[in-house]
Amino acid sequence: MERNYYLYSMQRFLVIQTAFLGDVILATPVISELKRLHPEAEIDVLVRKGNETILKNHPAIHEVFSFNKKQGKWKEMKRLIAVFRSKRYDEVINLQRFGSSGIITFLSKARKKVGFDKNPFSFCYDIKIKHEIGKGKHEVERNLECIAHHGAKSLVRPEVFPSDEEDRAKVATYTHGPFYTLAPASVWFTKQLPEKKWIELANNLKKKGNVYLVGGPADFELCQRILEAAGLPKENNLAGKLNLLESCALFEKAARCFVNDSGPLHMATAVNAPVTAFFCATVPRFGFGPLSDDSEIRETTEALICRPCGLHGGKICPEGHFKCGRIDVTV
């Protein structure tokens, strides 16, 4: 009976991922696989306010909803629950492990609820997936396990879709000749390759082509210090000047993208750009490494009993030495 329902009824799915930008990008294989398996389905997505722009132009998405906690967390949850109940979803797939997303899933009145066992409201799920970090399984693989009952592939590269008319046109002036992008910032300080290393890398790369510094508005000063120390042209600091999809459009044309274990890593992967990812306090076995065809991970060769110091790193090195940032940046 279940099989007939999925074969012959137009499906409505809701995918929830209200964490960071990179987490949203790593959720896109679930969206693309659902569309491949159910071509006529309507697939909606819930993300944190500000992350919805990375999903613009995605051909598999019917509607994107944003969770704006600044409007009041409980007020927003109540609003979203009312909207989702009216949608009568056949299945809600919650990829977020925090309680608020679990409450939304619990009260959505969806026909089927799926998510990870670490969510405190996982007791309401019809299908509960074990979420294990640290054994080498990629986050994309973990996410796709949530739709394995549909016949999903075990690993699919994330995708985002810059537009020709807006995003690629905006960065066209930067993409002539060989160039490299550096994304030196991270929300977590100990995920961030030390500034002096970025300067060394920029000095190495400028002999090969143009070097552009990218990031958000808050990253401008860090990028400016690196730019000035490396003697790069002032117009090569693009921090705060490009939106998310414009940055992705720049990445896809780069000879190579250099990133931390952070959002830009997954942005570069999502356009299959050549990428080198620096892992400082965190480790690749957590499952957040690059998935581009041409990808490289660099980390310290020094055996450190303090590494990893946490899933996300931290604001400061708890040991005070930050030896995990001693990574070779030779190119």
Sequence and secondary structure as in RCSB ss.txt:
>XXXX:A:sequence
MERNYYLYSMQRFLVIQTAFLGDVILATPVISELKRLHPEAEIDVLVRKGNETILKNHPAIHEVFSFNKKQGKWK
EMKRLIAVFRSKRYDEVINLQRFGSSGIITFLSKARKKVGFDKNPFSFCYDIKIKHEIGKGKHEVERNLECIAHH
GAKSLVRPEVFPSDEEDRAKVATYTHGPFYTLAPASVWFTKQLPEKKWIELANNLKKKGNVYLVGGPADFELCQR
ILEAAGLPKENNLAGKLNLLESCALFEKAARCFVNDSGPLHMATAVNAPVTAFFCATVPRFGFGPLSDDSEIRET
TEALICRPCGLHGGKICPEGHFKCGRIDVTV
>XXXX:A:secstr
 HHHHHHHS  EEEEEE S HHHHHTTHHHHHHHHHH TT EEEEEEETT GGGGTT TT SEEEEE GGG HHH
HHHHHHHHHHHHT SEEEE   SHHHHHHHHTS  SEEEEETTSTTGGG SEEE    SSS  HHHHHHHTTGGG
T  S         IIIIIHHHGGG SSSEEEEE   SSGGGS  HHHHHHHHHHHTTTSEEEE   GGGHHHHHH
HHHHHT  GGGB TTTS HHHHHHHHTTSSEEEEESSHHHHHHHHTT  EEEEESSS GGGS    SSSEEEEE 
 S  TT S  SS  SS TTSS GGG      
